[in-house]
Amino acid sequence: APASDSGAAVAPAAIKVKVGTNAEYRPFEYVDESNTIIGFDVDLMNALAETAGIEYELVNTKWDGIFVALANGEFDGVISAVTITDERKETVDFTEPYFNAGQVVAVLADNETITGLDSLTDAVTIGVQLGTTADIFLTDNTTAQISRFDELPLALQALANRDVDGVVAELPVLGDYLKANPSLNGKIVGEPFTDELFGIAVNKAKPEVRDALNEALATIKGNGVYDQLYNKWFGAGE
């Protein structure tokens, strides 16, 4: 039959997918007061779906078993601050990375001496949570004086009191804290100096979903939409 004038018969049917998430990781995905799943990942998935012409349903599920459910086809994808690892790649595919949640340094707004990893010399004192990636990385890779705290908020309190010059932790955790505590007047400087790359996990049998998401990701990184979402959720002090 000839295509109708509206062009509807020519347009490809939208890909319909079911996407799993574990909405317990602020600010990527969490449940708000009205029981709605919100967060950076949710906004990102909405933007990607809109750009790619994908219809999707987001399902809040337990983290334990989320990859099994994805591998056996219960979900087509998972967006849940998932770190791309070789082990996970054995059972699921990943999109290109959409976020580097690696270690960064936060300082007070008036600090102009610390600009990133290269400035973490023996002249500065950096607060970390004891035993974390940040603690190990700084010990192995810098000459900075390290102050170790039992919990990250204690390190940030020391920063507020100017007992330390900076605090190193994962970008999302620091960004969320600075946004929630604007009176601290902190800022994140430089790029992440470790890689912890988040990707959307996709069922291996659905390469067309992965490809559509990758294409949409490239589009929104190019047209400013990604930057808007990033600043909405992590823009403290930027």
C-alpha positions in Angstrom: 0.0 0.0 0.0 1.3 3.5 -0.8 2.4 5.6 2.2 -0.2 8.0 3.5 0.4 11.8 3.1 1.1 12.2 6.8 4.3 10.1 6.4 3.2 8.0 9.4 3.6 4.8 7.4 7.2 5.6 6.5 8.4 6.6 10.0 10.1 3.7 11.8 8.2 2.4 14.8 9.7 3.7 18.1 12.0 1.3 19.9 10.2 0.4 23.2 12.5 -0.6 26.0 12.3 -1.4 29.7 15.1 0.1 31.8 16.0 -0.9 35.3 17.5 1.3 38.0 18.2 1.1 41.7 16.9 4.5 42.9 19.0 4.7 46.0 22.1 6.7 44.8 21.8 10.5 45.0 22.1 12.5 42.8 22.0 9.9 40.0 18.7 8.2 40.9 16.6 8.5 44.0 12.9 8.7 45.0 11.6 12.2 46.0 8.8 13.0 48.5 6.1 12.3 46.0 7.5 8.9 45.2 8.9 9.9 41.8 12.2 8.6 40.6 14.4 11.7 39.9 18.1 12.4 39.4 20.8 13.0 36.8 20.5 9.5 35.2 16.7 10.0 34.9 17.0 13.4 33.2 19.8 11.9 31.0 17.7 8.9 30.0 14.7 11.2 29.2 16.9 13.4 27.0 18.4 10.3 25.2 15.0 8.7 24.7 13.6 11.9 23.3 16.6 12.4 21.0 16.7 8.8 19.8 12.9 8.4 19.5 12.9 5.6 22.1 9.9 4.9 24.3 10.9 3.6 27.7 9.6 2.5 31.0 11.8 3.0 34.1 11.6 0.3 36.7 13.0 0.7 40.2 14.5 -2.5 41.4 17.0 -3.9 43.8 20.7 -3.6 42.9 21.2 -7.2 43.8 20.2 -9.1 40.7 19.9 -6.1 38.3 22.5 -7.5 35.9 21.0 -10.9 35.9 17.6 -9.4 35.0 19.3 -7.5 32.2 21.2 -10.5 30.9 18.1 -12.6 30.8 16.0 -10.0 29.0 13.8 -8.8 31.8 15.3 -5.4 31.1 16.6 -4.0 27.8 18.9 -1.6 29.6 20.1 -0.5 33.1 20.9 3.2 34.0 22.0 3.3 37.6 25.5 4.9 37.9 26.9 1.7 36.6 30.7 1.6 36.4 31.9 0.0 33.2 34.1 -3.0 34.1 35.6 -5.9 32.1 33.8 -8.3 34.3 30.4 -6.8 33.6 31.2 -6.6 29.9 31.2 -10.4 29.9 27.4 -10.5 30.4 26.2 -7.1 29.2 27.1 -4.5 26.7 27.7 -0.8 27.5 27.1 2.5 25.8 30.0 5.0 25.5 30.8 6.4 29.0 28.4 9.3 30.0 30.1 10.3 33.2 33.5 10.1 34.9 32.8 9.7 38.6 36.6 9.6 39.4 38.4 11.4 42.2 38.5 15.2 42.2 39.6 17.9 44.6 37.2 20.4 46.3 38.5 23.7 47.8 37.0 26.8 49.2 36.0 29.4 46.6 38.8 31.8 47.5 41.5 29.2 47.0 43.5 29.9 43.9 46.6 27.8 44.5 45.0 24.4 44.1 43.9 23.8 40.5 43.9 20.0 40.3 46.2 17.0 40.7 49.5 18.8 39.8 49.1 21.3 42.7 48.7 18.6 45.4 52.3 19.1 46.7 53.8 18.9 50.1 52.7 22.5 50.7 49.0 21.5 51.0 47.0 19.4 53.3 44.2 17.3 51.9 41.3 15.8 53.8 40.1 12.3 52.8 37.9 9.6 54.2 40.2 6.9 55.7 40.9 3.9 53.5 39.0 5.2 50.4 40.3 5.3 46.8 41.2 8.9 47.5 43.4 8.1 50.5 45.2 5.3 48.5 45.6 7.4 45.4 47.0 10.5 47.1 49.4 8.4 49.2 50.7 6.7 46.1 50.7 9.5 43.6 51.2 12.9 45.4 53.4 14.4 48.1 50.4 16.2 49.8 50.0 16.0 53.5 47.0 13.8 54.1 44.5 14.3 56.9 42.3 11.1 57.3 38.8 11.3 58.7 36.3 8.5 59.6 33.6 10.1 57.4 33.7 12.4 54.4 31.4 15.1 56.0 34.1 15.4 58.8 36.7 16.1 56.1 34.4 18.7 54.5 33.8 20.3 57.9 37.6 20.6 58.3 37.7 22.3 54.9 35.1 24.8 56.1 37.2 25.5 59.2 40.3 25.8 57.0 42.0 23.0 58.8 42.7 21.4 55.4 43.3 23.1 52.1 41.2 20.7 50.1 39.2 17.5 50.1 39.5 14.6 47.6 36.6 12.2 46.9 34.4 11.0 44.0 33.1 13.8 41.9 29.3 13.0 42.3 29.6 12.7 46.1 31.5 16.0 46.4 29.2 17.8 43.8 26.1 16.7 45.7 27.5 17.8 49.0 28.5 21.2 47.8 25.1 21.7 46.2 23.4 20.8 49.4 25.6 23.0 51.5 26.0 26.3 49.6 27.2 28.1 52.8 30.4 26.1 52.6 31.3 28.1 49.5 33.3 25.3 48.0 34.2 24.5 44.4 35.5 21.6 42.5 38.7 22.3 40.5 40.3 20.5 37.7 39.3 17.2 36.0 38.9 13.8 37.7 42.3 12.2 38.1 41.1 8.7 38.3 38.7 7.0 35.9 35.4 5.5 37.1 33.4 5.6 33.9 29.6 5.2 34.0 27.8 3.7 31.1 24.3 2.5 30.3 24.3 -1.3 30.4 22.4 -2.9 27.5 21.3 -6.4 26.9 23.7 -8.1 24.4 20.8 -9.1 22.2 19.8 -5.4 21.7 22.7 -3.8 19.8 20.2 -1.5 18.1 19.3 0.0 21.5 23.0 0.5 22.4 23.6 2.1 19.0 20.6 4.4 19.3 21.7 5.5 22.8 25.3 6.1 21.7 24.1 8.3 18.8 21.8 10.2 21.0 24.6 10.7 23.6 26.9 12.2 21.0 24.1 14.5 19.9 23.3 15.9 23.4 27.0 16.3 24.2 27.3 18.3 21.0 24.2 20.5 21.4 24.6 21.6 25.0 21.8 19.5 26.5 24.2 17.3 28.4 26.0 20.3 29.9 22.7 21.8 31.1 21.8 18.5 32.9 25.3 18.3 34.3 25.2 21.8 35.7 21.7 21.2 37.1 22.9 18.3 39.2 26.7 18.9 39.7 27.1 22.6 39.1 28.1 23.6 42.6 30.9 26.1 42.4 31.6 25.5 38.7 
